[in-house]
Amino acid sequence: MKHYELKAIAKHLQKFTYISRARRVEDNTIELTFDRHNSYFFHMTRGESFIYKHDSIRPLQGYNAPFDTLLHSLVSASKIVDIDVPNNDRILRITLAPKSSYKEKLVVLQFEFTGRHTNAILIDENEVTIEALRHIDADSSFRVIRPGMELKTIPPYERKAEQEEDMGEIDSYLTQKYLTFEAKRINGLKKQKLLSVAKKREKLKKLLEKLPNPQSLAIEEKKYQNYGNIILANLYQIKAYDKKLTTYDFEGNEITIKLPKDTVPNRMSEYFFNQAKKSRKKAKSVHIEEENLSTKINFYSNMYHAIQQAKDSHELDLLVPKRAKSQRKKEKLKECELFWIDDHKILIGRNSKENQALLKIAKSNDIWMHIRDIPSSHLIIKTDKQNLPDSVIEKSAKLCVDFSLSQAGDYDVDYCKRRFVKIQEGSNVEYDKYKTIRVRKEGIEIRE
């Protein structure tokens, strides 16, 4: 963040009279809404801090740390007393009169765009830290940033002359900052998330390739069945220490059978009959496993396509959330994909088997969702008996379509409470008391 940029932004923000809302929308990004309709975002990532302008956005997750609670209570609905850039440094200092205060007092929200010590700090009238985005201890810096500690000033900094660019109209400049940053971020996120999904898909493809051939298993079953019968017919010839049996099969051909270790002769035929039974079971179930793997591969192919089509970083975080992997391990979830929408947990089945499992674990008040008249993933929204915002329903329906289909088009997604879904056979269901939402999947195949 350049010093001249900060000064120009501070001067621009001085035209506002109050901050209607203050909240954290990402791990390192704070949104301030000035005079109700003007949202500015303070991206406080170390080494990459800047301010941008964009429409207000709903956070993908809730932030409830002490800093977030105080940011809301002290800054939201507060009157702006002053906005300045003190001491010729890269600090934006916003002095406020909180509405929540029962007596006249001032607080300061200080944004420090200072490299590795970039921070957002709430300070009282006596320059004592109330709370901060990042706490800093004495072993990291001479400026200890902890609640209740006096905040020392940053030492004077002899700034080299900056080559100032023409910023033009400030809001347009800050909007372009966002567009440039977002394009870079989307590109990086897409590469990362596409690689992750591609790895999952390739792993499943390898498992699919390793599945035994049903015809080979049938031949194997016949072979073991034959071995068991030959062993029975020649049991009198086998000694306890024999490692193989050389004899003739039932067609008069010489045959050598390798005998199982640590098995007494009168149990050897049973061993081969059991092997034949295993081969027969494998042959019957291999097509089920093949279908399970194929539908999972198709699921990740649809996910891959959806990531490619995503237009912004919030949509990408929705498709492949950061905390999904750790949360899946924590909750021991194996039968579905796990997502969050506005802090609501979303479960999606990747194939028929997982759809069945979801129907079993869903509670009666959870919301069930499915694309009408098209084989698709079943989706469950965990409600904890709470009413769901329309935005959660809309985003969930989009996920259901994105992960079930790759073709562009308009689709009807039905949803209802789990208690109104009746399982017929497998993952086929009948449902009642449902609502429908229309979802448009964008792509070149859509025609008006």
ChimeraX attribute file (.defattr): number of C-alpha atoms within 10 A of each C-alpha:
attribute: neighborCount
match mode: 1-to-1
recipient: residues
	/A:1	16
	/A:2	14
	/A:3	18
	/A:4	18
	/A:5	20
	/A:6	20
	/A:7	20
	/A:8	13
	/A:9	22
	/A:10	19
	/A:11	14
	/A:12	14
	/A:13	18
	/A:14	15
	/A:15	12
	/A:16	14
	/A:17	15
	/A:18	21
	/A:19	22
	/A:20	19
	/A:21	20
	/A:22	24
	/A:23	23
	/A:24	24
	/A:25	20
	/A:26	17
	/A:27	13
	/A:28	16
	/A:29	19
	/A:30	21
	/A:31	23
	/A:32	22
	/A:33	21
	/A:34	23
	/A:35	16
	/A:36	13
	/A:37	12
	/A:38	16
	/A:39	20
	/A:40	22
	/A:41	23
	/A:42	20
	/A:43	24
	/A:44	25
	/A:45	17
	/A:46	14
	/A:47	13
	/A:48	13
	/A:49	21
	/A:50	20
	/A:51	21
	/A:52	22
	/A:53	22
	/A:54	17
	/A:55	12
	/A:56	15
	/A:57	10
	/A:58	14
	/A:59	17
	/A:60	18
	/A:61	15
	/A:62	14
	/A:63	16
	/A:64	10
	/A:65	10
	/A:66	13
	/A:67	21
	/A:68	19
	/A:69	14
	/A:70	18
	/A:71	22
	/A:72	17
	/A:73	17
	/A:74	22
	/A:75	29
	/A:76	22
	/A:77	22
	/A:78	25
	/A:79	20
	/A:80	22
	/A:81	15
	/A:82	15
	/A:83	23
	/A:84	18
	/A:85	21
	/A:86	11
	/A:87	12
	/A:88	13
	/A:89	21
	/A:90	22
	/A:91	24
	/A:92	21
	/A:93	20
	/A:94	21
	/A:95	23
	/A:96	24
	/A:97	21
	/A:98	23
	/A:99	16
	/A:100	12
	/A:101	12
	/A:102	7
	/A:103	9
	/A:104	8
	/A:105	12
	/A:106	19
	/A:107	23
	/A:108	25
	/A:109	22
	/A:110	20
	/A:111	22
	/A:112	20
	/A:113	28
	/A:114	18
	/A:115	15
	/A:116	11
	/A:117	17
	/A:118	21
	/A:119	24
	/A:120	26
	/A:121	24
	/A:122	25
	/A:123	23
	/A:124	18
	/A:125	11
	/A:126	10
	/A:127	16
	/A:128	18
	/A:129	22
	/A:130	22
	/A:131	24
	/A:132	22
	/A:133	23
	/A:134	15
	/A:135	13
	/A:136	16
	/A:137	12
	/A:138	10
	/A:139	8
	/A:140	9
	/A:141	10
	/A:142	11
	/A:143	17
	/A:144	17
	/A:145	24
	/A:146	19
	/A:147	17
	/A:148	13
	/A:149	15
	/A:150	17
	/A:151	19
	/A:152	13
	/A:153	9
	/A:154	13
	/A:155	8
	/A:156	9
	/A:157	10
	/A:158	8
	/A:159	9
	/A:160	6
	/A:161	6
	/A:162	9
	/A:163	8
	/A:164	10
	/A:165	8
	/A:166	8
	/A:167	14
	/A:168	8
	/A:169	9
	/A:170	17
	/A:171	17
	/A:172	13
	/A:173	16
	/A:174	21
	/A:175	17
	/A:176	15
	/A:177	16
	/A:178	18
	/A:179	15
	/A:180	11
	/A:181	13
	/A:182	15
	/A:183	14
	/A:184	12
	/A:185	13
	/A:186	18
	/A:187	13
	/A:188	12
	/A:189	18
	/A:190	21
	/A:191	12
	/A:192	11
	/A:193	21
	/A:194	18
	/A:195	13
	/A:196	13
	/A:197	18
	/A:198	16
	/A:199	13
	/A:200	14
	/A:201	20
	/A:202	13
	/A:203	12
	/A:204	18
	/A:205	15
	/A:206	11
	/A:207	12
	/A:208	18
	/A:209	10
	/A:210	9
	/A:211	13
	/A:212	15
	/A:213	13
	/A:214	17
	/A:215	10
	/A:216	12
	/A:217	20
	/A:218	17
	/A:219	14
	/A:220	18
	/A:221	24
	/A:222	17
	/A:223	15
	/A:224	20
	/A:225	19
	/A:226	18
	/A:227	24
	/A:228	21
	/A:229	17
	/A:230	19
	/A:231	24
	/A:232	16
	/A:233	13
	/A:234	13
	/A:235	16
	/A:236	10
	/A:237	12
	/A:238	18
	/A:239	12
	/A:240	10
	/A:241	12
	/A:242	13
	/A:243	12
	/A:244	13
	/A:245	18
	/A:246	13
	/A:247	16
	/A:248	13
	/A:249	16
	/A:250	11
	/A:251	6
	/A:252	8
	/A:253	8
	/A:254	10
	/A:255	12
	/A:256	12
	/A:257	13
	/A:258	11
	/A:259	21
	/A:260	16
	/A:261	10
	/A:262	9
	/A:263	14
	/A:264	14
	/A:265	20
	/A:266	14
	/A:267	14
	/A:268	21
	/A:269	25
	/A:270	17
	/A:271	17
	/A:272	22
	/A:273	20
	/A:274	16
	/A:275	18
	/A:276	24
	/A:277	16
	/A:278	15
	/A:279	22
	/A:280	18
	/A:281	14
	/A:282	20
	/A:283	20
	/A:284	14
	/A:285	13
	/A:286	17
	/A:287	15
	/A:288	13
	/A:289	16
	/A:290	16
	/A:291	16
	/A:292	19
	/A:293	20
	/A:294	17
	/A:295	17
	/A:296	21
	/A:297	23
	/A:298	19
	/A:299	23
	/A:300	22
	/A:301	20
	/A:302	19
	/A:303	24
	/A:304	23
	/A:305	17
	/A:306	23
	/A:307	24
	/A:308	15
	/A:309	16
	/A:310	17
	/A:311	13
	/A:312	17
	/A:313	18
	/A:314	16
	/A:315	17
	/A:316	19
	/A:317	20
	/A:318	19
	/A:319	22
	/A:320	22
	/A:321	17
	/A:322	13
	/A:323	12
	/A:324	14
	/A:325	14
	/A:326	10
	/A:327	13
	/A:328	16
	/A:329	10
	/A:330	9
	/A:331	8
	/A:332	9
	/A:333	13
	/A:334	11
	/A:335	18
	/A:336	21
	/A:337	17
	/A:338	21
	/A:339	25
	/A:340	23
	/A:341	20
	/A:342	15
	/A:343	13
	/A:344	16
	/A:345	14
	/A:346	20
	/A:347	23
	/A:348	25
	/A:349	26
	/A:350	26
	/A:351	26
	/A:352	20
	/A:353	17
	/A:354	21
	/A:355	23
	/A:356	19
	/A:357	17
	/A:358	21
	/A:359	22
	/A:360	11
	/A:361	10
	/A:362	18
	/A:363	19
	/A:364	16
	/A:365	18
	/A:366	19
	/A:367	23
	/A:368	27
	/A:369	27
	/A:370	22
	/A:371	24
	/A:372	13
	/A:373	10
	/A:374	12
	/A:375	14
	/A:376	21
	/A:377	28
	/A:378	24
	/A:379	26
	/A:380	29
	/A:381	26
	/A:382	20
	/A:383	17
	/A:384	12
	/A:385	11
	/A:386	9
	/A:387	8
	/A:388	14
	/A:389	9
	/A:390	9
	/A:391	12
	/A:392	17
	/A:393	17
	/A:394	15
	/A:395	15
	/A:396	25
	/A:397	25
	/A:398	19
	/A:399	21
	/A:400	23
	/A:401	26
	/A:402	26
	/A:403	23
	/A:404	27
	/A:405	22
	/A:406	19
	/A:407	16
	/A:408	16
	/A:409	17
	/A:410	14
	/A:411	19
	/A:412	18
	/A:413	23
	/A:414	20
	/A:415	25
	/A:416	20
	/A:417	22
	/A:418	21
	/A:419	17
	/A:420	17
	/A:421	21
	/A:422	14
	/A:423	14
	/A:424	9
	/A:425	9
	/A:426	11
	/A:427	19
	/A:428	13
	/A:429	12
	/A:430	10
	/A:431	16
	/A:432	14
	/A:433	11
	/A:434	14
	/A:435	12
	/A:436	16
	/A:437	14
	/A:438	14
	/A:439	20
	/A:440	15
	/A:441	20
	/A:442	16
	/A:443	12
	/A:444	9
	/A:445	10
	/A:446	12
	/A:447	8
	/A:448	4
